[in-house]
Amino acid sequence: MGFNPRFRMWSTEDWQGYCPTIGDMARRGWTLTKLCPACNLKMAVKIDGLIARHGRDWTPWGLTAPCPRLFCRGRMRLRGYSPRAGEYVDI
């Protein structure tokens, strides 16, 4: 399953409509990572932890968080991997 070429043509709005909440991402088997473009720090994100903290209806689209690396002033952004599409999506 996956690797459908039509997903390469999707915009951020298309992806947001496909998986609008963290609960939808978990149900579809997405994996999340967060990365800081300033210092290139990459970290894995546990979806279950986000659900426990914010609830299944929380939407992470367009949100950022301060980078936890010492002395970095960058902002962490989420990136999701959709196994059905075989694509990484900037959240």
N, C-alpha and C positions, 0 to 999 in steps of 0.2 A: 504494500500500500504506500501511497505518497508519491512525491516527486512529480506532481501534476504541473505541467508548464504554465497553466493559466494563473497559478498563484504568483508567479514572477511579475505579472502585470498588475497585481493588486496594489492599491495605495494604502497609506496608513488608515484612512477612513474605512476602507474595505475590511482590513484586519480588525479594526475596532468594532465594526458591526458583527464580524464573525465570532469574536471572543470579547464581549464588552466587559466582563467581570472576571475577577480572580477565580471564582467558582467555575466559570465556563472554561478557563484555561486549565484548571485541575482536571475537570471532567474529560477534556480532550487530550490529556496527557502531555501538555506543554511542560517544558523545563525552562526555568528562568535563571539568568545571570545578571549581575549588575556590574557596570564598568564606569570608570572615571576617565574621561578623555584627557584630563590634564596630566595625570601621573600613570595612566594605563593600568591601574589596579583592576583586577577582575575577581569577582567573588560569586560563588554559587548562592542561590536563594532557595530556601525551602518554602514551597507553596503552602504546605500545611501550616507553617508558622505564620504566614501572612493571613491565612483564613482564620486562624485562632485569634490573631490580634485585631483584624479589621472586619471579619465576617465575609461570607461567600459573595455578597453583593457589592463589595468594594471594587472600585475600578482604579487601576494604577496608570491608565493612559495619560501621558503628558506630565507626570509627576517626576520630580527629582529629589535627591536627598544629599546632604553634605557628605563628602568623601571622608571615610574614617582614618585614612592614612595621616600620620603626624605631619603637620606643616603643609598639607595640601589644601588648597582653597577651591578645588574642583567640585563638581556636582555629579553624583552617581546617577546613571540612567539605567533603566531596565531594558533587557533584551530577552525576547522569548524565542524558543525553538518550537515550531509546530511540526510534530512528527508526520502528520498526514501530508503536509505540503513539502516537507524536507527543506524548510526555509527558516532563516532567522529574521525576526521582526523587531524593529526598534519600537519600544513601548514608550 
